[in-house]
């Protein structure tokens, strides 16, 4: 599985519902991580008492980037899995 979400092609038999859930779960996790980073950043910029250190802003961005990259990898793996599965059924 890629990041413990999606099956590697040919390694496991997965029901359509399990496969759909793996994709949905991956997207939800990416959104959750991005939202957390956004909330942290908003906390800094909306309170006059706080100044956001550059390293903290960089951390927020890095977390959002990593999360989106993980979701993208999972989606690519899902597409590849579907394409291989479709090729095998023809």
N, C-alpha and C positions, 0 to 999 in steps of 0.2 A: 504494500500500500504506500502511496505517496503521503507523507506526513500523517500516517495512520488514518487517512480518510478514504482514499479510493484504492480499489484493487489494482495490482499490476496485471497487465493483459495476460491472459492465459493461466494465471496462478490460482484463481478461485472462481467458483461459480457463485454469482450474486443475483438475487432476484431484482426485478426492475424497481420495486419499492425500496430495497436496501441501497441500490445504486442512486436513486433519486435523493434519498435521505442523505447519503454521503455528500452529494453535490450541495444540497441545501445547507447542511451543517457547515460545510467549508465556507460558503458564502456568508452565513450568519456569523461565524467566528471572525471572519475578516471585517465585517461590519462592526461587530462588537469591539474589536481591537482598535479600529479606526475611530469609533465614537469615543472610546476611552481617551485616546490621544487628543482628540478635539476638545473634550471636556477639560482635560488638564490645561491645555493651551488657553482655552477661554477663561479659565479661572485666573490665570496670570494677567491676561490683557483686560479683563473687566474689573479688576480691583486695583485701585490706585496705590494701595499699600504694597503691592507686589511688583517687582520688576522681574521679568523672565530672563534668567541667565541664558546666554547663547547655547551652552551645553544642554540645558533643559529643553529648549526649543528644538535643538537637533535631535534629542532623544525622542520627543513626540513625533517628529517627522520620520525618524528611522523606524519606530514601531509601526507607524501607519504603512510605510513602504514595505516592510517585511511581511506584514499581514496581507497586503494586496499581492505581493509576489507569491506567497503561499497559496492564496486563492487562485491565482492565475495558473500556477503549476498544477493544482488539482483539476481545474477546468480543462487544461490541455490533456492531462492524463485521462479524464473522462471522455473527451472527444476521441482520443486515440483508442481507448477501450471500445467505444461504440463503433468506430470505423472497423476495427479488427473483428469485432463480433458480427458486424454486418457482412464483412467479406466472407466469414466462415459460414454464414447462413445461406449464402448464394452458391 
